[in-house]
Amino acid sequence: MSDELIMSHPRRYPLIFNPRARSQKGYRARQFLMEHANRFALYATNTGQEAVDLAKKFAADGEPVVIAAGGDGTLNAVVSGLAGSHTALGVMPAGTMNVFARELGIPANSLPKAFEVIEQGLIREVDLFSANGAPFVQMAGVGFDAMVIEETKWESKKMLGPLAYLLSAVKVLGETPPKIEVITAEGRRETGVAMLCGNGSLYGGQFKLFHKANNLDSKLDVIVFKEAGYRLVLDSLHGIALGGIDLAASTSYFQSECITVKSDREVPVEIDGELLGRFDEITFCETSSRLRVIAPENPCGTPFVDAVKSLLQWPPKKVEPSAIPAN
């Protein structure tokens, strides 16, 4: 075989995926990977920690790109392994929500198009935060939403999809909430029953909850919920509908470089949609390095988001007669 022929072969990307993902999206992802196996060096993982260790090894070996194929849990594990390295992250969205992919404009419902983005190779650097040292790239929560994630079992997600979270939320609403205090690096103190913080603007898929968020500004957007029960849910829906939650009466919305959350008891904490554990005190701060990730240059809105925007702008603006060109 000649050197010219060897050089003409495209490179193979190390790709980390969870073979146990049994959703329809997971099946389609495995099918796509098998059909393009000549482009990937496939590494199936048994646990999240195995994905972390693999990503860390690839970074130490100097791999320029490592691909995470799966949902936000697989993505978070690979991000944890790449944290602090020069290796770029490639994203092949195959989960239920794919929030980080949507944030960066990576096609969340088309693996061929997502792979085209990786092939184009445009690298962006985004802020990378951590919760008690565990890296996260999109968002984190203390209290209610983490309790919902803790309550939602894998079997329910398989059968019901996103509806499983709604059913868990109804159950969690009936429980006594924790009392938390959020203390910022700037000296601000807020009390409440739950907290969300966003490095990006999106929460739960395509909903822009943190409307001031910018994953390049080294700040977290923080929402502290003052009241529990249905008031918390109504304020969240209100914020989603209006593209931001800082107008809700029973919430506080602010930005901070670093926050510490203290609770009157151990409470669930989630990062990037995955349960981290239970804590009575947890600190969210920026890590010492940014995450390099391959993303499109000009991300486009999804049809769903465009439709919502159209509805929120209804009725359409009237066109002045002077603006209509003459025949």
DAMONOR-V969508 format. One record per backbone hydrogen bond with DSSP energy under -1.0 kcal/mol. NH is the residue of the N-H (numbers start at 0). CO is the residue of the C=O. Records with the same first field share a line. If there is no record, write none. Layout:
NH = CO, CO
This chain:
5 = 1
6 = 2
7 = 3
8 = 5
12 = 38
14 = 40
15 = 66
16 = 42
20 = 17
26 = 22
27 = 23
28 = 24
29 = 25
30 = 26
31 = 27
32 = 28
33 = 29
34 = 30
35 = 31
36 = 33
38 = 35
40 = 12
42 = 14
44 = 16
50 = 46
51 = 47
52 = 48
53 = 49
54 = 50
55 = 51
56 = 52
57 = 53
58 = 54
59 = 55
60 = 56
61 = 58
62 = 57
65 = 87
66 = 13
67 = 89
68 = 15
69 = 91
74 = 70
75 = 71
76 = 72
77 = 73
78 = 74
79 = 75
80 = 76
81 = 77
82 = 78
84 = 81
87 = 63
88 = 291
89 = 65
91 = 67
93 = 69
101 = 97
102 = 98
103 = 99
105 = 100
113 = 109
114 = 110
115 = 111
116 = 112
117 = 113
118 = 114
119 = 115
120 = 116
123 = 292
125 = 290
126 = 214
128 = 135
129 = 284
130 = 133
131 = 282
133 = 130
135 = 128
139 = 196
140 = 269
141 = 194
142 = 267
146 = 142
147 = 143
148 = 144
149 = 145
150 = 146
151 = 147
156 = 152
157 = 153
158 = 154
159 = 155
160 = 156
162 = 159
163 = 160
164 = 161
165 = 161
166 = 162
167 = 163
168 = 164
169 = 165
170 = 166
171 = 167
172 = 168
173 = 170
174 = 171
179 = 191
180 = 261
181 = 189
182 = 259
183 = 187
184 = 257
186 = 183
189 = 181
191 = 179
192 = 224
193 = 224
194 = 141
195 = 222
196 = 139
197 = 220
198 = 137
199 = 137
202 = 206
208 = 200, 206
209 = 200
210 = 208
212 = 209
216 = 213
219 = 255
220 = 197
221 = 253
222 = 195
223 = 251
224 = 193
225 = 249
232 = 228
233 = 229
234 = 230
235 = 231
236 = 232
237 = 233
238 = 234
239 = 235
240 = 236
241 = 237
243 = 238
247 = 244
250 = 247
251 = 223
253 = 221
255 = 219
258 = 283
259 = 182
260 = 281
261 = 180
262 = 279
263 = 178
266 = 278
268 = 276
269 = 140
270 = 273
271 = 138
273 = 270
275 = 268
276 = 268
278 = 266
281 = 260
283 = 258
284 = 129
286 = 127
290 = 125
292 = 123
293 = 88
294 = 121
305 = 301
306 = 302
307 = 303
308 = 304
309 = 305
310 = 306
311 = 307
312 = 308
313 = 310
322 = 319
323 = 320
